[in-house]
Amino acid sequence: MAGQKMLKFTKVERDMPEKRPPNLRREDFGEIYAEYATAKAEEQASRCSQCGVPYCQSHCPLHNNIPDWLRMTAEGRLEEAYEMSQETNTFPEICGRICPQDRLCEGNCVIETSGHGTVTIGSVEKYITDTAFEKGWVKPIRPHTERAESVGIIGAGPGGLAAADMLRRQGVQVTVYDRYDRGGGLLTYGIPGFKLEKDIVMQRMAQLEDGGVEFVLNCDVGDDLSFDAIRGKHEAVLIATGVYKTRALEAPGVGNDGIVRAIDFLTVSNRKSFGDVVEEFENGELNAAGKKVVVIGGGDTAMDCVRTAIRQGAESVKCLYRRDEANMPGSMREVQNAKEEGVEFVWLSAPKGFTGSDQVEGVMVQKMRLGAPDSTGRQMPELIEGSDYVEEADLVVQALGFEPEDIPTLWGVPELEVTRWGTIKAEFTTGQTSLEGVFAAGDIVRGASLVVWAIKDGRDAAEAILEYVNQGASVAAE
């Protein structure tokens, strides 16, 4: 009987949730996709082929049991579907919204290769957990037994929060330290509301706080509190700070006013969505309203910036990228959304410098062509001599990626080993660093990456930390 509910991809076409028209979504920061209705979610889940080797699952960093919870959804067993999705993913409602499914699970869906269109895995995942919150199926964190051991987690982003959730469920006392005034890290301040509305993040924060996780916010480790003090308070420490140092251009005029970092631009915009009064927005420094905006970069952060500028009322928004569209590192789905909303992409273009004496007035653009492949197989951009021109700009946003901060120096722990890229050197899977009882997870170990990888790393580190504190408890008992 169960099989009759599935394998409908030959009869039922792929159908994403309805997307709000561009003219309406340009006016606010609300999510652009509507929710599935129950019947539509069941219908789309029923398209799954239930293949013997589920490539969707193997290409998911968390190895979510996707075929199983799709089958449960198709059969109307939605609470069971939620329970299964929660087993492997701490925040399925967040991954369903912001994971680049076109590069991960959906991009490896078997039925797409046969021309039938991939299963809408992300939209169903979002629907399952949103319904679980609505129906009260998301249970409070209530450990069976409280433990005396405590763990300090530095960084309230996805990796740190995933680890906090798992450790707290095992009764470990958890304190999370973060430099910002709200938890969530880039989920809160780095990703715009049109991709991830902030109440979605805050409901998970509330669940963690209600479950006994202590948050110490507005705490800049190294300044407000020493790393040694944190180590002295806890049996183990997890470093999950992410990477926030912006890769900056080195070019003439780069110090002009109006040339800003992507993280600053996005953080201020997200603060406004909470109703905060932000001086840099009010005085126009980080406000795109009425301006000719140029965003430099081709990743997901660049897409967040161009789409934010559109919603702030920019006169025009252009995205400069040194390769062509086929070689962009960002999600193709996000590029399409940006185009629909009025963003102009200037392919095969790189900045050479900036015009203007104090305030930026334009970007000196070099046209490029693609040459021989590099070591990764991607074609390298080459300069086309004599093709330079100036692109007018009142606001330039640098979205060239992120690098790790110099944590050993900032925190006064030179014995904390780092790689040649500046990321923390940690054991594969466990996250154990060169310091006894200190672990690391997420982007600060692997470099700038996806939220779903940070969640996986945080969960893996939590398991290793639990084993570590268990060993300590055994020794103490002897």
Buried (B, 14 or more C-beta within 10 A) or exposed (E): EEEEBBBBBEEBEBBBBEEBEBEEBBEEBEBBBEBBEEEBBBBBBBBBBBBEEBBBBEBBBBEBBBBBBBBBBBBBBBBBBBBBBBEBBBBBBBBBBBBBBBBBBBBBBBBBEEEBBBBBBBBBBBBBBBBBBEEEBBEEBEBEEEBEBBBBBBBBBBBBBBBBBBBBBBBBBBBBBBBBEBBBBBBBBBBBBBBBBBEBBBEBBEBBBEBBBBBBEEBEBBEEBBBEEBBEEBBBBBBBBBBBBBBEBEBEBBEBEBBBBBBBBBBBBBBBBBEEEBEBBEEBBBBBBEBBBBBBBBBBBBBBBBBBBBBBEBBBBBBBBBBBEEBBBBBBBBBEBBBBBBBEBBBBBBBBBBBBEEEBBBBBBBBBBBEEEEEEEEBBBEBEEEEEEBBBBBBBBBBBBBBBBEBBEBBEBEEBEBEEEBBBBBEEEBBBBBBEBBBBBBBBBBBBBBBBBBBBBBBBBBBBBBEBBBEBEEEEEE
